[in-house]
Amino acid sequence: MALAAVHFLLKIPSAMSLRAPLRRSLQLCSPCYPVHASLSYEAIQHQYRPEVPEYFNFARDVLDRWTEVEKEGKKSKNPALWWVDGAGEEVRWSFEELGVLSRKVANVLSDACSLQQGDRVILILPRIPEWWLVNVACMRTGTVLIPGTQQLTAKDILHRLQKSKAKCIITDDSVAPAVDSVGAECQSLKFKLLVSQGHREGWLNFKDLLKNAPSDHQCVTTKCQDPMAIYFTSGTTGSPKMAEHSHSSYGIGLTVSGRYWLDLTSSDIFWNTSDTGWAKAAWSSIFSSWIQGACVFVHKMPQFNPSVVFESLSRFPITVFCSPPTAYRMFVQHKLSSYMFKSLRRCVSAGEPINPEVMQEWKAQTGLDIYEGYGQTETVLICGNFKGMKIKPGSMGKPSPGYDVKDDPEKTEATIRGDFYVTGDRGIMDEEGYFWFVGRADDVINSAGYRIGPFEVESALVEHPAVVESAVVSSPDPIRGEVVKAFVVLTSDYASHDPEKVMKELQDHVKKVTAPYKYPRKMEFVQQLPKTVSGKIRRNELRQKEWRKA
């Protein structure tokens, strides 16, 4: 196989800049979309010719139109959202019910919180129905949503509040104490909404307000390039940066994902296991699925459990399933022959490269292929194994249509090379045009789909009195793909201590100082770190040392 080394560069269509919306139109919500039609990749490329109108709002132009289709009886009886908690409780909302409830939440934001179009709202909730209501309500009000994972620490939340100047935060009683501990340092924060049964001093009760809110609400008029959402994403230096998406970037840009990668129609029931704090939750559990009128299935699942996944795929009529490679690596270690996934027809994966061996074992046990896709928080789907394509195990497939991305202006400008956007990833392309991921061009660690900046972990470590300095790199791992490894120079006071106890102490410290998923699972104590003449740590040298061991 002839291979060519490449840096992933995304061609920006002529007559547009990286921060301008793609000019494309979209036949949204067409009930006449052919069900699972057999199309070649070339046919898909030819068929997909979207342009962006001047004005667009996903809640009004997609969700409300599906309500109309639903009322006309031109859609399957599947709900828009189907939520289960694993203990017998279920929520099923039609598009009409989703519309009514999201309008009530929109009135809560506008009336009780006095939020105006363009104000920013931080949302930190687990997989509960209210998360979806707030997402849609923010679209209706034109407020800018900033999702976050419940694993964020008080320090993480403080950074996000101060950097974004969010006016409102919505969370539950598990995160509220952390918010209160830093709230006084956030002058822009005016409203705190608690999504719990009880009450907390200084907080508005979301459920009480929702119960009394009117269901009539006029969706604001939003232009395609108006900001819709912001995601904080890790980088190689400094704290997480904000990546801003417009109404069209996700609301229209993810059409190609829902239609051709996930291969969804309004008859499908789609389950994506992503954490609500990650962009992938918006990708698949809101936009890609609802663009196609598919049912979004959600399992509360506080802790990821392969057995719960198997039981759910067997019990519920789920037709399309998406989970990260880490999960599939766990799945194939179980005997799947005792389960029957009667309705499942398509499986997809994203977030990190998936091993060909895992794909082959999954197919051997289930009879199903895994369609890999590749994208970034700053983009939509960049490459994918689309319907009608031959799958090459280990390849992320072929390029998908364009994207829209916004970020820190100086950082964004640094990624533009003429008509190309430099993703920072490296790979190879074979003679048939398939792309194969090799690794990051920078030092960002992708562990089980979690992007972790080494600077954040190094900063946390150096706060501990045992640490003189540290360097953090990726290290290969059979389950997570790669994990965080820290090379640590200890102070003289700690140098003689039990290494195992010191490592455990430092790991616990990092979990407390920053999000728990960022802690170094591997640690090596060294006398000194390799550095350049100017004194900069040579992370690249340490990383290469780790991967040579694999």
N, C-alpha and C positions, 0 to 999 in steps of 0.2 A: 504494500500500500504506500503510495507516494504521499508524503506529508510535508506541509509547509508551515513553519513556525509563524505565528501571527500575534499581534497585540489586538485585542478586540476594539475595533473602531466602528462606531455607528454613523453611517452616512446621514447627514442632515439634508433633507430635500432642499432644492434651490428655492429661493424666494422666502426662506424662513430662517430664523435664528434659533438657537437652543432655547431661548426664553420666550419664543413666540409660539402660539398654538399651531399645530398642524392644520392646514386648511383642507378639511375633508368632510364629506357628508356621510351619513350613516342611516341605513334603513333600519331603524330601531324597532324591536318588538314585532317583527314581521311574522304572523302566524303561518305564513306560507313558506317559511324557511324549510328546505327539504330535510326530513328526518334521517340523520345518519347517512346522507348521500355519500357515495364513494367518489371522492375527488382526489386527484393527484396534487402534489405539492405545487406544481406549475399552474394547475387550474386555480388553486387557492390564491396564489400570488396574482393571477390575472383577475380573479373575481373580487378580491378585496381592494376596493378603490374608495376609501372614505374621505370625506372633507368635513371640516369643522364649520358649523354655522357661526354667526356672530354671537348669538346668545344660546346658552345651554345650561340646563339644570337637571341632574340625574333624577331627582325626586319627581319633578314635574314631567319631564320629557320621556322618562322610561317607566318608573314605578307607577305613576298615575295612568299611563297609557296601558300598562298591563292590567290595571284595575278595569279599564274599559273593555279590554279583550275578555277578561274574566266574566264580566257581566253579560257579554254577548254570547257566552257559552262556547267560545272558540278556543278555549284552553282546557287542558286536563284538569281534573279535580284536585290535583296535588296542591298543598298550601304553598305560600311564598316562604314561610319559615316554619320549620318543624324542630322543636327543641325538646330534649329529654334530659332528665337528671340522673337516670340510672336507678332511681328508687320508686319509679311508678308515676312520677309527675310528668306531664307533657303539656306543651303549648303549641298550638297550631294556628297560625294566622294566614288568612288569605291576603292577597295584595290589597283588597279593600280595607281589611282590618288593620293591616300594617299602615295604610294611609291615614286612617282615622287616628290611631294611637300616636303616630309620628307627628301629626298636626297638633295634638294635645301637648306633646313634649316641646314642639316648636313654640307654642304659646307660653309654656313654662320658661323657656329661655328668653323670650322676648318680653314677657310681662313681669314675671317674678324676679328675673335676673337683669332686666333692662339691657340685654345684649343687642348690639347693633350689627349690621352687616360688616364683616371684616374683623370683628372682635374674635379673639382666640380662646378656645375652650380645650382644656386638657381632660382626657377621658381615660380613667384607669379602672377597668372592671374585668371580671373573669368572663367565661362563656355563659352569660345569662341574657335573656331576651332584651333587657334594657339597653345593652350595648348596641344592638342593632337599631333600636328606636332613636337613641341619641345620634348615631351616625346619620340617619335619614333626616332627623330634625335639624341638624346643623346645615345640611344641604338646603332645606326649606327656608332657613333664616339667613343663609349666606354667612354664617359664622364659620370660622376656620377650625377644624377639628385636629387635635394633637393626641393621638392614642399613645398609651404607654403600658408596659407590662406590669403586673402586680409584683414582680420581683425587684422593682426599683426601690432603692433605699431613700432615706430622707435627703441625703446629699444629691442623689440623682434627680429627685423631684425638685429640689431647690434650684439646681442648674436649669432644668426645663422651664420652671416658672419665671426665673429671672431672664433667661435668654429669649423666651418667646413673648414675655410680657402678657401672659394669659390673664384674662379678666375673670375667668371662671374655671373651677375644677370640679369634676364629677367622679366620685369613687364610692367605695363601701367602707364599712367599719374596720376592715382589716388594714386599710391604707390610711384612713383618716388621721390616726395618731401621728404618723410620719409627716403628713401635711401640716398639722397643727404645730409641730416642732419647728418648722421653718417658715410658716406663714407670715410671721412678723417681719421677715426680711424681704418680702415680696410686695412692694408697694402697689403694683398693678392688680393684684388679686383682690377682687371685690365680693365674689360670691362662691360659696362652697355648697355643693349639693350632695347629700348622703343617700345612696341607694341601699337602704337597709330598713328593717322594720322599726327599729328603735329611733331615738332622737339623740342628738349630740349638740352640746352648747356651741353656738357660733355657726351652725350648719342648718341649711334648709332641707327639709325632708322631701326627697324626690317623689316618693310614692303618694304622699299627701297632696302635693302640688299637682301631680298627674291626675289624681282622682277628681280634683275640682276644676281642672282646666277645660276650657271650651274646645270643641273638636273642629271648629271652623278656623282656617288659617289660610291666608293668601301667600303662596310661595313667592319669595323675592325674585326679582329679575337679575340673573347673573350672566355676565359675559363669559365666553369660553375660557379666556385667560385670567379670569378672577381667581384668586387663591381659594382652594377648597380644603386642603389638608396639609399638615406638616408632620414629617417623621424625623425623629432624631436618629442619626446613623453614625456608627463608630468610624473613626479615622485613625491614621497612624500617629498623629500628633494631636495633643490637646484633647479637650472634652468632646463628646458627641456633637455633631453639626446638624443644623436643620436642613432638610430637603423638602422643598415646597412643591405641591402639585396643584395644578389648576383644575377647574371643573371638567375640562375636556380630556386632560391627560389620563385620568383613570376612567371617567365616565364614558368616554368614547374609545380611548386608546386600548382598553382591555377587551374590546369586542373580539379582536383576533384571538385572544386567549380563550374566551368562553366558547366561541364558535368553532375554532379549528384545533386548538390544543386540548381543551377539556371535552370538546365535541358535545356540547350540551344543547338540549332543546327544552321546550316547556313541559315535556313528558318526563324529564329526568329528575331524580332526587340525588343531590350532590352533597357529599360530606368532605369537608376540608378540616384537618385537625390542628391547624395553626393557632398559636397563641394570639389572643386579641390585640396584643401590643405590637405585633409585627405587620409590616405592609402586606404580607401574604394573606392575612386575614381579610383585608380590604380587597385585594386582588380577586380572591376566589370565593369568599363568603358574602360578598356584596355585589361587586360590579360584574365580574365575568359571568356569574350565575344568573343574576337578575336581568342583565341585558338580554339573556336568552329566555327569560321567564321560567327558569328552572327553580325547583324547590331547594332551599338551603337547609340541609340537615345539620343539627348541632347537638353534640353530647357534652354535657357540663364537664365531665371528666376532670376534676381538679388536678389529679396526677395522671400522667400518661401511663396507660396500662394495656399491653398487648391483648390480654384476655378480654378486656372490655371492648376493644376494637373488633376482635373476632366474633364475639357474641352479638355485637350490634350489626355487623355486616351480615350475620346469619339471620337475625331476627327482623330487621327492618329492610324494606325494599329499596335499598341504596343501589343506584346504578353506576355512579361515578365516584371515585374515591381518590383523595389527594393527601399525601403524607410525606415528610422529608425522608431522605435516604437512611438516616439514623434509625427511623422507625422500621423501615423495611428490613434493615439489617437485624433488628430484634425479631421481627415477624418470622423470618425464615429459620430462626433457631428453634421454632416451635413446630410441632407436628400439626399441620393444617388440614390433614385428611379427615379429622374428626369434625370439621366445620363445613357447612354448605353455604357458599355465598351465591344463592340462587339468582339474585337480580343483578349482581355486579357484572358490568361489561367492560369497564375502562378504569385503569389505574394510572395515576400520574405522580410525578415527584419533582421537587425543586428545592432550592436552598443551598445545595452543595452537590458535588458530583456523586453519582451512584455507581457502585461497583458492578461490572458486568456479571460477576459471579452471583451477586444478589438478585439481579434481574433474571438470570437463568434459573436460579433455585425457586424464585417466586412463581415463574411460569410453570416450572415442573410440578409445583404443588397446587397451583390454582388454575393453570391453563391460560392465564392472562399476562399480557405484556405490560411493562411499565414505560410510560411515555414521559421522558425527562424534558424539563424546560429550564431555561436560564434567564435571569433578569436581576435587577438591582433595586434597592429601595428608591434610587433616584430615577428609575426608568420603569417601563412596563416590560412585557415579555420581549427579550432580545433574540433568543433562539429557542426552538422547540422541535419536538418530534410531533408533527401535526398529523391529522387524520389523512390516510391515504399514503403515508410515507413508510418506506421500509425502515425498520428500527435497526440501528447498529449499536449493540450494547456498549455503554460507556460514552457514547456521543450525545451531546446536548441537542443534536439535530441541525436544522438549517435556520437562517435568519428569518425573523418575522418583520412585518411593517414597522414604521417609525414610532417615535415616542416624543413626549414632551417632558422636560425636567427643569426644575428651578432649584437654586441653592445659593449659598453665599456667593455674591457676584465675582469676587476675586478668585475664589476657588473654582467656580464654574468656568471662568474665562481661561484658567490654566489648563482645563481639559479640552479646549477646542483647538483643533489643528485644521485650519481651512474649513472644509465642509464636513469634517469628521469630529465626533465626540470620543475621547479616549476613556474607556471604562476603567482602566487600571488593572484589567485582567489579561492573562496571557493564555494562549492555546495553540492548537494546530488545526489545520484544515486539510482534509483528504481530497483526492482527485474528483470525488462526487459532490464536493461542496459541503460536507458535514463538518461541524466544528467539534473539537474535543478540548475540554477544559484542562489546563495544566496547573495554573495557580495564580495567586495575586501578584501583581507587579510591586505592590507595596507590602507593608508588614501586617495588614489586617488579618486576624485569625477567624476562620469560619469553622466553628465547632458545632456540629449538629444543626447547622442552619443559623446559628447565632453569630452575628458579626461582632467581634471583640477587638477593640483598639488596644495595642500593647501599652500605650502611654497611661491609660486609665488604671491598668493593673499595676504598672510600675509605680505610679503615684500613690496608690493605696499601700503598696508594700513599704515604700520609703517612709511612710508615716509611723511605721512600727519601730520601736527603739532597737530592735535586733538587726535592722537592715542599714547597711552603709549605702549600697546601691544595688540595682537589679536590672536585668534585661529580660524581656518577655517575648517569646516566639511561639510559633506553632510546632506541635510534635505529632507524629502520626499515631492514630488510634484505630483499632479494627472496627469499633462500633460507631464512634462519632466522626470518623474521617480524620479529624485532627483535634487536638486539645491544647489548652494553654499550658506552657511550661515556663517556669521562672528560673533563671540563673541568678543566684543571690550571693552577695558578699556580706558576711555577717560582721557585726561589731566584735571587738575583742571580748566583751562581756558574755556574748552568746556563743562564741566560737567553740567553747569546750562543752556546751550543753548537748544533750541527747538529740541527734539530728531529726529523729522521727517526731519527737515532741515539739521541736522548734518548727518543723514543717507543718504539723497540725495546728499550732498556734498561729502561724502566718496565714494558713488557709482560712481559718476561722475569722481572722482579722479582715482579710479581703472580702469575705462574704458579708461582713457587717458594714464595711466602709463603702463598698459598691455592690452592684447587683450580684446575687449569689452565683449566677451562671458564669460569671467572669473569673471565678477563683482559679488559681493554677492547680490543675489536677496532678501535675508533675513538678518536681522541684529539685534543683541540683545546687549544692553549696560549693562555691568556687572562691579561690584566693583573689582573682581579679577578672575583669571583663575585657575582651578584645576591643580595642579602640583605634580610631583613625589618628593621624598625626595631630589633627585639630581637637582631639578629645571626644569625638562622637563614638557612641557604642556601635560596634559592627554587628547588628542583629542578623544581618544576612549570613555572616560566618557561622553564628550559632545555629541558625535555622538549617543551613546546609548540613551541619554536623548531625543534627537530629534526624534529618530525612535520609542521610546516608546509612543510618542504622537500620532503616526499614527494609 
